């Protein structure tokens, strides 16, 4: 599309510029030129290694001016001649073509449209108008996955994920920060959460095993339409933040599976502090040592079953009963009773939440 866009501008300007001029892409191929016979030729004089700074340079009777939004130039203008006039022509053309390309991308690029929807940079009333302009399918189901890079090497995780999902008509990949990459994936209607988790797992495993890049993935709920993509994205953000507090071992966190952790995450800290004071009237939660907390965790994992927990902990049943009695004496809560166990479980999660102080979205 850039070829036709640039060639249209070059065609309009060729009567105003009395020299041969055109545009070369990042593969050194001429994609637009005032002399049509040159289109498609490889310009061996363009060296993008020398043009990272976007400065004007001269090669074999032509003046070149790289341009584009990235550090490494996407395109280079060339103008016949090595004088000041050629340099001015090249500079003016680079500014004009860059501005036109940016305007075109903002108006017609679907990826940019989806990014604006996700980040709430477009008015709700304009979403469907814009979608019609772009012939964008608003009736399919999609899910938003937020891939956060935890540690990496020199490999671009963004490019890796783009290559994993090459269908740019259905799937959209873009950066929103140095560490966060968004994937908007078209999915089948009624897809199950476990299938989305499997997809997220394949992304994390590919980054880890093949490119030595560690990532965590947050998954928003599946939605139909376009307007709710922003909600699914926020859910993916919340999933990562809640997972960072309550499930630090997990690399895949799905919003649908957050359970009570999602509720706690939405509570104001003052209410949480009040709740802890009310639960632990007899003694502070800090009075419980590491061994006691570990015992409680295993007791919960084994569904409050004393015999099974003692077997897993390799301790006598009476030893476990003694520890539970000790907890009851310190806190006033008997973990063998279901209601007390629920209160204690929630209290532990609230305490963890207050300690973590996560970012709210």
URFENPE-V167923 format. One record per backbone hydrogen bond with DSSP energy under -1.0 kcal/mol. CO is the residue of the C=O (numbers start at 0). NH is the residue of the N-H. E is the energy in kcal/mol with one decimal. If there is no record, write none. Layout:
BEGIN
co: {CO;CO}
nh: {NH;NH}
e: {E;E}
END
This chain:
BEGIN
co: {0;1;2;3;4;5;6;7;8;9;12;19;20;21;22;22;23;24;27;28;29;31;34;35;37;40;41;42;50;56;58;60;61;62;63;64;66;66;74;75;76;77;78;82;83;84;85;86;87;88;89;90;91;92;93;94;95;96;97;98;99;100;101;102;103;104;108;109;110;111;112;113;114;115;116;122;125;126;127;128;129;130;131;139;140;141;142;143;144;145;146;147;150;155;156;157;158;159;160;165;166;166;171;173;178;179;179;180;181;182;183;184;187;191;192;193;194;195;196;197;198;199;200;201;202;203;204;205;206;213;213;215;216;217;218;222;225;227;228;229;230;231;232;233;234;235;236;237;238;239;241;242;246;250;252;253;254;257;258;259;260;263;267;268;269;270;271;272;273;274;275;283;284;288;289;290;291;292;293;294;295;296;297;298;299;301;304;305;306;307;308;309;315;316;317;318;319;320;321;322;323;324;325;326;327;333;336;337;338;339;340;341;342;343;344;345;346;347;348;349;350;351;352}
nh: {4;5;6;7;8;9;10;11;12;13;16;79;33;77;30;31;75;27;42;24;39;22;37;38;40;29;43;45;53;63;61;80;58;78;56;76;73;74;66;23;64;21;62;86;87;88;89;90;91;92;93;94;95;96;97;98;99;100;101;102;103;104;105;106;107;108;112;113;114;115;116;117;118;120;119;125;129;130;131;132;133;135;134;224;186;222;184;219;182;217;180;215;213;159;160;161;162;163;164;167;169;170;183;181;148;175;176;146;173;144;171;142;190;195;196;197;198;199;200;201;202;203;204;205;206;207;208;209;212;149;150;147;252;145;254;141;228;231;232;233;234;235;236;237;238;239;240;241;242;243;245;246;249;216;218;256;257;260;261;263;264;266;271;272;273;274;275;276;277;278;279;286;287;292;293;294;295;296;297;298;299;300;301;303;302;304;308;309;310;311;312;314;319;320;321;322;323;324;325;326;327;328;329;330;331;336;340;341;342;343;344;345;346;347;348;349;350;351;352;353;354;355;356}
e: {-2.2;-3.1;-2.5;-2.0;-1.4;-2.8;-2.5;-1.5;-1.6;-1.2;-1.4;-2.7;-2.8;-2.3;-2.3;-1.3;-2.3;-2.0;-3.5;-2.4;-2.8;-2.7;-2.3;-1.5;-2.1;-3.0;-1.1;-1.5;-1.5;-3.4;-1.7;-2.9;-2.5;-2.4;-2.2;-2.6;-1.1;-2.2;-2.9;-2.9;-2.3;-2.1;-2.9;-1.7;-2.4;-2.7;-2.5;-2.3;-2.7;-2.7;-2.3;-2.1;-2.5;-3.0;-2.1;-2.2;-2.3;-2.5;-2.3;-2.4;-2.6;-2.7;-2.4;-2.0;-3.3;-2.0;-1.8;-2.8;-2.1;-2.2;-2.0;-2.7;-2.2;-3.2;-1.3;-1.6;-2.7;-2.3;-1.9;-1.8;-2.0;-3.2;-1.1;-1.5;-2.6;-3.0;-2.7;-2.7;-2.8;-2.6;-2.7;-2.3;-2.4;-1.9;-2.5;-2.2;-2.2;-1.5;-1.3;-1.4;-1.1;-2.9;-2.9;-3.1;-3.0;-2.3;-1.3;-3.2;-1.9;-2.9;-2.0;-2.0;-1.5;-1.3;-2.3;-1.9;-1.9;-2.5;-2.6;-1.9;-1.7;-2.4;-2.8;-2.1;-2.3;-2.1;-3.2;-1.9;-2.7;-2.7;-1.5;-3.1;-2.8;-2.9;-2.6;-2.9;-2.0;-2.2;-2.3;-2.2;-2.2;-1.8;-2.1;-2.7;-2.7;-1.8;-2.2;-3.3;-2.4;-1.9;-3.0;-1.5;-1.3;-3.3;-2.3;-1.5;-1.5;-1.5;-1.1;-2.3;-2.2;-1.5;-1.7;-2.5;-1.9;-2.1;-2.1;-1.8;-1.9;-2.3;-2.5;-1.5;-1.5;-2.2;-2.3;-2.1;-2.3;-2.3;-2.2;-2.2;-2.3;-2.2;-1.5;-2.5;-1.7;-1.4;-2.3;-2.4;-1.8;-2.2;-2.2;-2.4;-1.7;-2.2;-2.3;-2.0;-2.4;-2.2;-2.0;-2.1;-2.1;-2.2;-2.0;-2.7;-2.3;-2.1;-2.6;-2.3;-2.0;-2.4;-2.7;-2.6;-2.3;-2.4;-1.9;-2.6;-2.4;-2.1;-2.4;-2.5;-2.0;-2.0;-2.0}
END
